[in-house]
């Protein structure tokens, strides 16, 4: 699974500490409810979150969520199993205290989590000015960046960017859009239309040149997937549809020109499920990957570990009908033993898919990379590359690149923990998931390779014509549970560009950008990140890690880093040709406000029509830290760059 915490995981790690209900009291709509949120926090949560280490979010980070979000997560979301027994009043008290809002009322306790998860866009002011001119017709054939990559082979290469590499040093900010949600979908560009999603539960259509808002859709849960826009058959409910997945465990289709919902289909009901990877659209089918947050939830000793299996779901784009669903293991989880507290353990479990599927049109296949397993039961679909038949979902072949990588959080002693979590596997794996989309690459002469990166920092070339046989492999650094290779590589005709994170690899880490020759894996150049970067925030996240997905254009490569620096590199030499600090100073954003960017991670830059778009700010990692009061400074900004800012 992707280790940088999402807002749901941030809320989850707080709520996982809560397993026993406090006594509630009757109250009117105007009178505060009896449960004491501060006391509940102090007795159930403070030991971890007031002394946060490693991936545990600090209290100041948890406070970035809203009461509705925490209540929704606890009542109808991933944390519902662990919150069994908590009353509505308890949940409201915890949420109100942790977010610094007024004392909870009965009205807060009665929030319907089916309709309110995040901050909720309905009824709130737009996050930027509404567009005043009529929008041009949406043309899906217009130049742009449609989905996770401009092509479904997921090379993240823009062949016609609308700017030359020689013009990249002239890039300057044109506009910036600040909106709720600590993680958000990568921008999708279709002509003059720009789309993005938010963990606040909002989906936006913006004017690509000015950033004004054309429409805002309120989803029923957060979403961080990139959207894809397609033309629908004549006579349908809309001319074009856009697709995303949200954390109601559903795939969703909207009218791309109005934001009105066309259909919504729940595709899974697993506890702990989360939707991280972007769906891919091809041949009238929507391929939706399913991931989970079980690694974090299983740290809580009360969680019955672990029943989740990753899967890929194919739906009909017009009707939202599920055509097939294929799990990364065909074996259903079953009890296999007891943990040290006497609770049943289940397996096989894991194999989440948290990146966009890759299309092989010639062979009729869809490729996915999978995450680690959770328990000791053998799981040959974990840490694997899998090929599925696009028509039927049948697994055609799989290549497991690392066996027995069984991992959950909380298995190391330290940081306030004196014993490992009860659900820890007997042999803890290194957590070396395959988190990025495989790249299907054409070589001269018609041969193809599948290019795959792993959090171990291994990079592989597989032969899709020989059931994924390894052609070459290279390891660039020690890797870590937060990458090595994390969210995505990019490839042009000759070179594969690999961002290396190594954010928790210690002194042996080698964060930076690397270029490999695709034909044989030879290292062509390396561009190490600064050894001691400076940041507005003072924490381990002030780091040179390149975990955010990388993007290439002819002659240049774009990559954002944990230190908030957004850089462009010469594609042939690795020399930095342009850099912009997105995290140090306040950014003027649309709506006559200022906001902060920060750690750059997750979905990467999109480039088209002479513009470059990228998100800065990620999941609480660049806010208050090191004793500094940076309340409100942990930003989330979508930045648009153009030549000379024109």
Secondary structure by P-SEA (a helix, b strand, c coil): ccccccaaaaaaaaacccccccbbbbbcccccccccaaaaaaacccccccccccccccccccccccaaaaaaaacccccccccccccaaaaaaaaaaaacccccccccccccccccccccccccccccccccccccccccccccccccccccccccccccccccccccccccccccccccccccccbbbcccbbbbbcccccccccccccccccccccccccccbbbbbbbccccccccbbbbbccccccccccccccccccccccccccccccccbbbbbcccbbbbbbbbccccccccccccccccccbbbbbccccccccccccccccccccccccccbbbbbccccccccbbbbbcccccbbbbbbbbbccccccccccbbbbbccccccccccccccccccccccccccccccccccccccccccccccccccccccccccbbbbbbbccccbbbbbcccccccccccccccccccccccccbbbbcccbbbbbbccccccccccbbbbbbccccccccbbbbccccccccccccccccccccbbbbcccbbbbbccccccccccccccccccccccccccccccccccccccccccbbbbbccccccccccccccccccccccccccbbbbbbbbccccc
